[in-house]
Amino acid sequence: MSQTDRPARALYIAGEWRTGGGRVAQDVLNPATGATIGTVPHASAADLDEALAAAERGFRAWRETPGETRAAVLSKTAALIRERADALAAIATEEQGKPLAEARGEAIGAAAILDFHAGEAVRIYGRVLPRASGLRSMVLKQPVGPVAAFCAWNFPLLNVVRKLSPAIASGCSVILKPSEETPASATAILQCFQDAGLPGEVAQIVFGVPDEVSRTLLASPVTRKLSFTGSVPIGKHLMRLAADSVMKMTMELGGHAPVLVFDDCDLDKTLDILVAHKFRNAGQVCVSPTRFYVQDGIYDRFAAGFAERTRQVTVGDGSIAGTKMGPLANPRRPDALEAMIADARAAGAKVLAGGERGAGDGFFYAPTVLADVPLEAKVMNEEPFGPLALIRRFGTLEEAIEQANRLPYGLASYCFTENGRRQAILGDAVESGMVCINNVRTSWPDAPFGGVKDSGFGSEDGPEGIEAHMITKSVHIS
């Protein structure tokens, strides 16, 4: 990492790293061991006020900065993240638990987003409208203003970049509140931005009691946009707070992704793809495939093959070579999964693999497969956010679509079929912001990432991520 006096876990306000000073400190745990690995300071009321004032100053200067300069900062940040990928991965694995290979891939993915937004920073265009001689009408795109951005712990490197990159490309300033459970990952990413030349008042990082931080930032007239990644209930709460200021919003909320598997799919290939994707990051992914609806003709073979592959997933400390799935991120998650599985079993679900906690002091839970899960089971209606696959059978295309759309969530959906006409129907009929057919990749730097219904609105990534940070202004001159 760069030579810096930055504490591992600190606030960053007005170009200064801050810790101590009588601030409340919260323990940070290693989820593989349960041990405390450090503390993170909470921002005081004065800290938040200073962050808002700095963001206002930073916006006034950064909005006037040429797109080429903003692009250069983003490109340099991407290069630094690639250069430091191994160090960043080690930090993320220690704080969040995922295997090192996944954490390194996350860092490389973050760099790709920065490269894309660097290109977009010099392509923010308006237009001139045709008028009679002597009259000119223009449509301008301008940065919306300071952004209050809140992101989750499950992708502690990527989520930070997803918030900072499009805002900075657009000419906005940002106050970022990452998760208190993965603070060093966030500060290490911001250090890359600073080392790339980002002015100190353009991006701030604060930690604290989430409700206190959000109420302060969203009540301020300085803040002109809310960007949030997290659960549906918290997202709805933040939207209510932000409504008083009528600010722009991007909300990436929870999901409960359906997977429709038809009997004409390449079964072995489909199973290999889905099992690996299901247990990526221990299933703690908003787009994780969760509700597997399998056509009658292949149901038994699919369930048996899924369970067999699941039992082969190596669970352990993410820093140890050979680990395919790490622990859950915090002590709350095993408790929540255990309760959901017990409820499903009581309703009649069959455990084909897993179904128990792991050994040791870490927050481990075995990769679990439940078959014949009744619709009334709690887990079929609420996002489990863990290494849990739920399998049910279906007969017809219409039944599959009905089940896919049954819940209020609409973030990601997955379909596996070789029938071209069916693929077209599914792409149109399945209610989600992202539909993958015969693959599971929802995230691409140049494609919008976002949901519909209770899964939120607005998009990150792609040109749409830049547009979400702009206002549209008409100018008429005669």
Disulfide bonds with the S-S distance in Angstrom:
none
